[in-house]
């Protein structure tokens, strides 16, 4: 999902245009063979990497004192059983599949009534299932419509949704917020903020939290939109009244970087939706987690590291049998366990250093040693985004060295020098070894290549000897260049 920069898929309309930030957008994949990309593509990759580094240091919530991960778990949305299962029967279907926390996605006006709320509550109690959240049906709430009657009726139905959420014991009421076209003007933005303030207050009075989702067609589709709103949340409502619903699928569909979206939400995440996204077939929407291209290992680590403690609601379709949920659990359950096999601080030493490499970094190192530098960039970048501690500079250093050699092999001398220089500088902070990596050798051999690339200059970069590129050696392992 993180490729060399191309034009974004949607025009960005920030809520507050005076604020300048990156959108975190991504674009289509490019190949990595020699000379199939020109120097401009290489420069774009280098520029994007440096820009992401600058932005992630300033996102809200990045340095809010969250120094450990918290427990996350699997839940399921009733939308995963749509349309073959009535919403009130979702508790039974979820319980049969071993999931005891659910979100109920309302589908009709009739599902906003007290009578429906009572049936849903009774079914959940009988099935032994907790209703964590209620998801409003967005088309039924045109609260910002210019036709007053539509707005008033949509607003009144939203009040019914708040009452229903309170009646069934839900903690969160999910709302997509305004559509992008509704906040294109200053008046539209202010109307949206005023409405959000009202709804947050009413939710708080009912004992629930209003959750704004980064939906792909909403006013919060892009990272900068969330950054802008996050800066205003203190004026809109307390943490108990309003927060964010993180959806990595919606981020991917909007062309936004999900890790930057998560960081922008800071410590105000109150709910998480999970379904998968296919880069090759984006029309296959809301795939079951694990059936697409999202980096779930790094995403789960990042979600947990954000301080969120709660369920990740499966929204991808699960069908009428156990095949899909079994596949999802095979994928996701081990990843959750890999984050939490220890109490919060046991995998870090007294100086907050990670004690072992994440699996994604190991995979990236293997790709580096196979000379698949573009692929290693994609894999390690996910782990770099997921990590909040100082060790992220080690991951980024490896990533940048690999991208530097990618540039060198594609004739981009300027990009190669830029990335290799930055990579060596970052790796030099972890000498002579770190997490089993022989960083001293990697720095020494990379610096030798960098010196040669500088001497070749812009006009003779094609003469660079690719066989001189180092391998990443692990302590106690055989030379990776040995068959």
C-alpha positions as CSV (number, residue, x, y, z in Angstrom):
1,X,0.0,0.0,0.0
2,X,3.0,2.3,0.4
3,X,4.3,2.9,-3.1
4,X,6.3,5.6,-4.8
5,X,4.1,8.7,-4.8
6,X,1.7,9.2,-7.7
7,X,-1.2,11.6,-7.9
8,X,-3.7,10.9,-5.1
9,X,-7.1,9.4,-6.0
10,X,-9.2,12.1,-4.5
11,X,-8.9,15.9,-4.0
12,X,-8.1,16.7,-0.4
13,X,-10.4,19.2,1.3
14,X,-9.0,19.9,4.7
15,X,-11.5,20.9,7.4
16,X,-9.2,23.8,8.3
17,X,-7.2,24.9,5.2
18,X,-4.6,27.0,7.1
19,X,-3.2,23.8,8.5
20,X,-0.6,22.1,6.3
21,X,0.0,18.4,6.6
22,X,0.5,15.3,4.5
23,X,-2.5,13.3,3.4
24,X,-0.7,9.9,3.8
25,X,-2.1,8.8,0.4
26,X,-0.8,5.8,-1.4
27,X,-1.0,4.7,-5.0
28,X,-0.5,1.9,-7.4
29,X,2.3,-0.6,-7.3
30,X,5.3,-0.3,-9.6
31,X,7.8,-3.0,-10.5
32,X,11.4,-3.0,-9.2
33,X,13.5,-4.4,-12.0
34,X,16.6,-2.5,-13.3
35,X,15.7,0.5,-15.5
36,X,11.9,-0.1,-15.6
37,X,11.5,3.1,-13.6
38,X,13.0,6.4,-14.3
39,X,14.9,8.7,-12.0
40,X,11.7,10.7,-11.3
41,X,10.0,7.7,-9.8
42,X,13.1,7.1,-7.6
43,X,13.2,10.7,-6.5
44,X,9.5,10.4,-5.6
45,X,10.1,7.4,-3.4
46,X,12.9,9.2,-1.6
47,X,10.8,12.3,-1.1
48,X,7.9,10.4,0.2
49,X,10.0,8.5,2.8
50,X,11.5,11.7,4.1
51,X,8.1,13.5,4.1
52,X,6.5,10.6,6.1
53,X,9.3,10.8,8.7
54,X,8.7,14.5,9.2
55,X,4.9,14.2,9.5
56,X,4.8,11.2,11.9
57,X,6.8,13.0,14.5
58,X,4.1,15.7,14.9
59,X,0.8,13.7,14.7
60,X,-1.5,14.1,17.7
61,X,-1.2,11.3,20.2
62,X,2.3,10.2,19.0
63,X,3.9,11.4,22.3
64,X,1.1,11.3,24.8
65,X,2.8,9.1,27.3
66,X,1.4,5.8,25.9
67,X,4.4,3.5,26.7
68,X,2.8,0.0,26.5
69,X,0.4,-2.0,24.5
70,X,-3.0,-3.0,25.7
71,X,-5.2,-6.0,25.1
72,X,-7.2,-6.2,21.9
73,X,-9.6,-8.9,20.9
74,X,-11.8,-10.1,18.0
75,X,-15.4,-9.0,17.8
76,X,-17.8,-9.0,14.9
77,X,-20.2,-6.6,13.3
78,X,-23.7,-7.8,12.5
79,X,-22.9,-6.4,9.0
80,X,-20.6,-9.4,8.5
81,X,-23.8,-11.6,8.5
82,X,-25.8,-9.2,6.2
83,X,-28.2,-9.7,4.5
84,X,-29.0,-13.3,5.4
85,X,-29.2,-12.7,9.2
86,X,-31.6,-10.2,10.8
87,X,-29.7,-7.8,13.0
88,X,-31.4,-8.9,16.2
89,X,-30.2,-12.5,15.6
90,X,-26.5,-11.5,15.2
91,X,-25.8,-12.3,18.9
92,X,-26.7,-16.0,18.3
93,X,-24.7,-16.3,15.1
94,X,-21.7,-14.6,16.8
95,X,-21.8,-16.8,19.8
96,X,-22.0,-19.9,17.6
97,X,-18.7,-18.8,16.1
98,X,-17.1,-18.2,19.4
99,X,-17.2,-14.4,19.3
100,X,-18.7,-12.8,22.4
101,X,-18.5,-9.1,21.6
102,X,-20.4,-7.6,18.7
103,X,-21.3,-4.3,16.9
104,X,-24.9,-4.1,15.6
105,X,-25.2,-2.2,12.3
106,X,-28.7,-0.8,12.0
107,X,-30.3,-1.5,8.6
108,X,-33.8,0.1,8.7
109,X,-35.9,2.7,10.5
110,X,-37.7,-0.1,12.3
111,X,-34.4,-1.1,14.0
112,X,-34.3,2.2,15.8
113,X,-37.4,1.5,17.9
114,X,-37.6,0.7,21.6
115,X,-39.2,-2.6,20.7
116,X,-36.2,-3.6,18.5
117,X,-33.9,-2.5,21.3
118,X,-35.6,-4.8,23.8
119,X,-35.5,-7.8,21.5
120,X,-31.8,-7.1,20.7
121,X,-30.9,-6.7,24.4
122,X,-32.8,-9.9,25.4
123,X,-31.1,-11.9,22.6
124,X,-27.7,-10.7,23.6
125,X,-28.2,-11.6,27.2
126,X,-29.5,-15.0,26.3
127,X,-26.5,-15.7,24.0
128,X,-24.0,-14.4,26.5
129,X,-22.8,-11.7,24.1
130,X,-21.8,-8.1,24.9
131,X,-22.9,-5.3,22.5
132,X,-19.9,-3.0,22.4
133,X,-21.2,-0.6,19.7
134,X,-24.1,0.4,17.6
135,X,-23.5,1.6,14.0
136,X,-26.0,4.1,12.6
137,X,-27.3,3.8,9.1
138,X,-25.8,6.9,7.4
139,X,-28.4,7.5,4.7
140,X,-31.1,7.8,7.4
141,X,-29.4,10.8,9.0
142,X,-29.1,13.7,6.5
143,X,-28.7,16.1,9.4
144,X,-26.7,18.6,7.3
145,X,-29.2,18.6,4.5
146,X,-30.3,22.0,3.2
147,X,-33.9,20.9,3.3
148,X,-35.0,21.5,6.9
149,X,-37.5,18.7,7.2
150,X,-34.9,16.1,6.1
151,X,-32.4,17.4,8.6
152,X,-34.9,17.5,11.4
153,X,-36.2,14.0,10.8
154,X,-32.7,12.7,10.5
155,X,-31.7,14.4,13.7
156,X,-34.7,13.0,15.6
157,X,-33.9,9.4,14.3
158,X,-30.3,9.9,15.5
159,X,-31.7,10.6,19.0
160,X,-33.5,7.3,18.8
161,X,-30.2,5.7,17.9
162,X,-28.6,7.2,21.0
163,X,-31.5,5.9,23.1
164,X,-31.2,2.4,21.6
165,X,-27.4,2.3,22.2
166,X,-28.0,3.2,25.9
167,X,-30.8,0.7,26.2
168,X,-28.7,-2.3,25.0
169,X,-25.6,-1.3,27.1
170,X,-23.4,-0.2,24.2
171,X,-20.4,1.9,24.8
172,X,-20.0,3.5,21.4
173,X,-22.4,4.9,18.7
174,X,-20.6,4.9,15.3
175,X,-21.3,7.8,12.9
176,X,-19.7,8.5,9.5
177,X,-20.0,12.3,10.0
178,X,-20.4,14.7,7.2
179,X,-19.7,13.9,3.6
180,X,-16.7,15.6,2.0
181,X,-18.8,17.9,-0.2
182,X,-20.6,19.1,2.9
183,X,-17.4,20.6,4.4
184,X,-16.0,22.2,1.2
185,X,-16.9,25.7,2.5
186,X,-16.2,27.4,5.8
187,X,-19.9,27.5,6.5
188,X,-20.2,23.8,5.9
189,X,-17.2,23.0,8.2
190,X,-18.7,25.1,11.0
191,X,-22.1,23.5,10.7
192,X,-20.5,20.0,10.9
193,X,-18.5,21.0,13.9
194,X,-21.5,22.5,15.7
195,X,-23.6,19.4,15.0
196,X,-20.8,17.1,16.2
197,X,-20.6,19.1,19.4
198,X,-24.3,18.7,19.9
199,X,-24.3,14.9,19.2
200,X,-21.2,14.3,21.4
201,X,-23.0,16.1,24.3
202,X,-26.1,14.1,23.9
203,X,-24.2,10.8,23.7
204,X,-22.2,11.7,26.8
205,X,-25.5,12.5,28.7
206,X,-26.7,9.0,27.7
207,X,-23.5,7.3,29.0
208,X,-22.1,6.4,25.5
209,X,-19.3,7.8,23.3
210,X,-19.9,9.2,19.8
211,X,-17.4,7.5,17.5
212,X,-16.4,9.2,14.2
213,X,-15.2,6.9,11.5
214,X,-12.6,7.6,8.8
215,X,-15.0,6.5,6.1
216,X,-13.7,6.8,2.6
217,X,-16.4,9.3,1.4
218,X,-16.6,11.2,4.7
219,X,-15.1,14.5,5.9
220,X,-12.5,12.4,7.7
221,X,-11.3,10.3,4.8
222,X,-7.7,11.7,4.7
223,X,-5.1,11.9,7.4
224,X,-5.0,15.7,7.4
225,X,-8.8,15.8,8.0
226,X,-8.4,13.7,11.2
227,X,-5.4,15.8,12.3
228,X,-7.4,19.0,11.9
229,X,-10.4,17.6,13.8
230,X,-8.2,16.0,16.5
231,X,-6.9,19.5,17.3
232,X,-10.5,20.7,17.9
233,X,-11.7,17.7,19.9
234,X,-11.0,19.5,23.2
235,X,-13.6,22.1,22.2
236,X,-16.1,19.6,21.0
237,X,-16.2,17.1,23.8
238,X,-14.4,15.1,26.4
239,X,-12.9,11.7,25.8
240,X,-16.0,10.2,27.4
241,X,-18.2,12.0,24.9
242,X,-16.4,11.7,21.5
243,X,-13.6,9.7,19.9
244,X,-12.6,8.0,16.6
245,X,-13.4,4.7,15.0
246,X,-10.4,3.4,13.1
247,X,-10.9,1.5,9.9
248,X,-7.8,0.5,7.9
249,X,-9.9,-0.7,5.0
250,X,-11.6,2.7,4.7
251,X,-8.1,4.3,4.9
252,X,-6.8,2.1,2.1
253,X,-9.9,2.8,-0.1
254,X,-9.5,6.5,0.4
255,X,-5.8,6.3,-0.6
256,X,-4.7,7.2,2.9
257,X,-1.9,5.6,4.9
258,X,-3.6,3.6,7.7
259,X,-0.7,3.9,10.1
260,X,-0.7,7.7,9.7
261,X,-4.4,7.7,10.1
262,X,-4.1,5.7,13.4
263,X,-1.4,8.0,14.7
264,X,-3.5,11.0,13.8
265,X,-6.3,9.6,16.0
266,X,-3.9,9.5,19.0
267,X,-5.4,8.2,22.2
268,X,-9.0,9.0,21.2
269,X,-9.7,5.6,19.5
270,X,-12.9,4.1,20.9
271,X,-13.6,1.4,18.3
272,X,-11.9,-0.5,15.5
273,X,-13.4,-2.0,12.3
274,X,-11.4,-4.6,10.4
275,X,-11.9,-5.9,6.8
276,X,-9.3,-6.4,4.0
277,X,-8.5,-4.5,0.9
278,X,-7.2,-5.9,-2.4
279,X,-4.8,-3.6,-4.3
280,X,-5.3,-5.6,-7.5
281,X,-9.1,-5.9,-7.2
282,X,-10.3,-2.8,-5.2
283,X,-13.8,-3.5,-6.3
284,X,-13.9,-6.5,-4.0
285,X,-14.8,-4.5,-1.0
286,X,-14.6,-5.5,2.7
287,X,-12.9,-8.8,2.3
288,X,-12.5,-11.0,5.4
289,X,-9.2,-10.0,7.2
290,X,-6.4,-12.0,5.7
291,X,-7.9,-12.3,2.2
292,X,-6.4,-9.0,0.9
293,X,-3.2,-7.0,1.1
294,X,-3.4,-5.1,4.4
295,X,-0.4,-5.8,6.7
296,X,-2.2,-7.3,9.7
297,X,0.8,-8.1,11.8
298,X,2.0,-4.5,11.9
299,X,-1.5,-3.1,12.1
300,X,-2.4,-5.1,15.2
301,X,0.8,-4.0,16.8
302,X,0.1,-0.4,16.0
303,X,-3.5,-0.6,17.2
304,X,-2.4,-2.1,20.5
305,X,0.4,0.4,20.8
306,X,-2.0,3.3,20.4
307,X,-3.5,2.6,23.8
308,X,-6.7,1.2,22.4
309,X,-8.1,-1.6,24.6
310,X,-11.1,-3.3,23.1
311,X,-12.5,-5.4,20.3
312,X,-11.6,-5.2,16.6
313,X,-14.9,-5.7,14.8
314,X,-14.8,-7.9,11.8
315,X,-16.9,-6.3,9.0
316,X,-15.8,-8.5,6.1
317,X,-18.6,-11.0,5.1
318,X,-18.5,-14.2,7.0
319,X,-21.2,-16.1,5.2
320,X,-23.5,-18.7,6.6
321,X,-21.0,-21.4,7.6
322,X,-17.8,-21.5,9.7
323,X,-15.3,-21.5,6.7
324,X,-14.7,-17.8,6.6
325,X,-14.5,-17.2,10.4
326,X,-12.1,-20.1,10.7
327,X,-9.9,-18.6,8.0
328,X,-10.0,-15.2,9.7
329,X,-9.2,-16.6,13.2
330,X,-6.3,-18.7,11.8
331,X,-4.8,-15.4,10.5
332,X,-5.7,-12.9,13.2
333,X,-5.6,-14.9,16.5
334,X,-1.9,-15.8,16.3
335,X,-1.1,-12.2,15.5
336,X,-2.9,-11.0,18.6
337,X,-1.1,-13.6,20.7
338,X,2.2,-12.6,19.2
339,X,1.7,-9.1,20.5
340,X,0.5,-10.2,24.0
341,X,2.5,-13.3,25.1
342,X,3.9,-11.2,28.0
343,X,2.9,-8.5,30.3
344,X,3.3,-5.0,28.8
345,X,6.9,-4.3,29.6
346,X,8.5,-7.8,29.4
347,X,9.6,-7.4,25.8
348,X,11.6,-4.2,26.5
349,X,14.6,-3.7,28.7
350,X,15.1,-0.9,31.3
351,X,16.0,1.5,28.5
352,X,12.8,0.8,26.6
353,X,14.6,-1.3,23.9
354,X,12.8,-4.1,22.1
355,X,14.4,-7.5,22.8
356,X,13.7,-9.3,19.6
357,X,13.0,-8.4,15.9
358,X,9.3,-8.4,14.8
359,X,8.5,-11.0,12.2
360,X,7.9,-8.3,9.6
361,X,11.5,-7.0,10.0
362,X,12.8,-10.5,9.7
363,X,10.9,-11.0,6.4
364,X,12.2,-7.6,5.2
365,X,15.8,-8.7,5.9
366,X,15.3,-11.9,4.0
367,X,13.9,-9.9,1.0
368,X,17.0,-7.5,1.3
369,X,19.3,-10.5,1.1
370,X,17.4,-11.8,-1.9
371,X,18.1,-8.4,-3.6
372,X,14.3,-7.7,-3.6
373,X,14.8,-4.1,-2.4
374,X,11.5,-2.7,-3.4
375,X,9.6,-5.5,-1.6
376,X,11.7,-5.2,1.6
377,X,10.8,-1.5,1.7
378,X,7.1,-2.3,1.7
379,X,7.4,-5.0,4.4
380,X,9.7,-3.1,6.8
381,X,7.9,0.2,6.4
382,X,4.8,-1.3,8.0
383,X,6.9,-2.3,11.1
384,X,8.4,1.1,11.2
385,X,5.0,2.7,11.3
386,X,3.8,0.2,13.9
387,X,6.7,0.8,16.3
388,X,6.6,3.9,18.6
389,X,9.8,3.4,20.5
390,X,13.4,4.5,19.5
391,X,14.1,1.1,17.8
392,X,12.0,2.4,14.9
393,X,15.2,4.2,13.7
394,X,16.9,0.8,13.3
395,X,14.0,-0.4,11.1
396,X,14.0,2.8,9.1
397,X,17.8,2.6,8.6
398,X,17.5,-0.9,7.1
399,X,14.6,0.3,5.0
400,X,16.5,3.3,3.7
401,X,19.6,1.4,2.9
402,X,17.6,-1.1,0.8
403,X,15.8,1.7,-1.0
404,X,19.1,3.4,-1.6
405,X,20.4,0.3,-3.4
406,X,17.1,0.1,-5.3
407,X,17.8,3.6,-6.6
408,X,21.4,2.7,-7.5
409,X,20.3,-0.3,-9.5
410,X,17.8,1.8,-11.3
411,X,20.2,4.6,-12.3
412,X,19.1,7.2,-9.8
413,X,22.4,8.4,-8.3
414,X,20.9,11.3,-6.4
415,X,18.2,9.1,-4.7
416,X,20.8,6.4,-3.9
417,X,23.2,8.9,-2.2
418,X,20.3,10.5,-0.2
419,X,18.8,7.3,1.1
420,X,22.1,5.5,1.7
421,X,23.5,8.5,3.6
422,X,20.4,8.7,5.8
423,X,20.3,4.9,6.3
424,X,24.0,4.7,7.4
425,X,23.4,7.6,9.8
426,X,20.5,5.9,11.5
427,X,22.2,2.5,11.6
428,X,25.2,4.1,13.2
429,X,23.2,4.7,16.3
430,X,22.9,0.9,16.9
431,X,26.6,-0.2,16.6
432,X,28.1,-2.8,16.8
433,X,25.0,-4.9,16.8
434,X,21.3,-4.7,17.6
435,X,18.7,-7.4,18.0
436,X,21.1,-9.9,16.5
437,X,21.9,-7.8,13.4
438,X,25.6,-7.2,12.7
439,X,25.1,-3.5,12.2
440,X,28.8,-2.6,12.3
441,X,29.4,-4.8,9.2
442,X,26.3,-3.5,7.4
443,X,27.4,0.1,8.0
444,X,31.0,-0.5,7.0
445,X,30.0,-2.3,3.7
446,X,27.2,0.1,2.9
447,X,29.5,3.1,3.4
448,X,32.0,1.5,0.9
449,X,29.2,1.3,-1.7
450,X,28.1,4.8,-0.9
451,X,31.7,6.1,-1.5
452,X,31.8,4.3,-4.9
453,X,28.4,5.7,-5.9
454,X,29.5,9.3,-5.1
455,X,32.6,8.9,-7.2
456,X,30.6,7.6,-10.2
457,X,28.4,10.7,-10.1
458,X,25.2,11.3,-12.0
459,X,26.6,10.3,-15.5
460,X,28.3,7.0,-14.6
461,X,25.9,5.5,-12.1
462,X,25.2,2.6,-14.6
463,X,28.7,1.4,-13.9
464,X,27.8,0.6,-10.3
465,X,28.8,-3.0,-9.4
466,X,25.7,-4.5,-7.9
467,X,27.7,-7.5,-6.6
468,X,29.3,-5.2,-4.1
469,X,26.0,-4.6,-2.3
470,X,26.3,-6.1,1.3
471,X,24.1,-8.7,2.9
472,X,22.6,-8.3,6.3
473,X,24.2,-10.8,8.6
474,X,22.6,-12.1,11.8
475,X,24.6,-13.2,14.8
476,X,25.0,-17.0,14.8
477,X,23.6,-17.5,11.3
478,X,25.4,-18.6,8.2
479,X,26.5,-16.0,5.6
480,X,23.3,-15.1,3.8
481,X,25.3,-15.2,0.5
482,X,26.2,-18.8,1.0
483,X,23.8,-21.2,-0.8
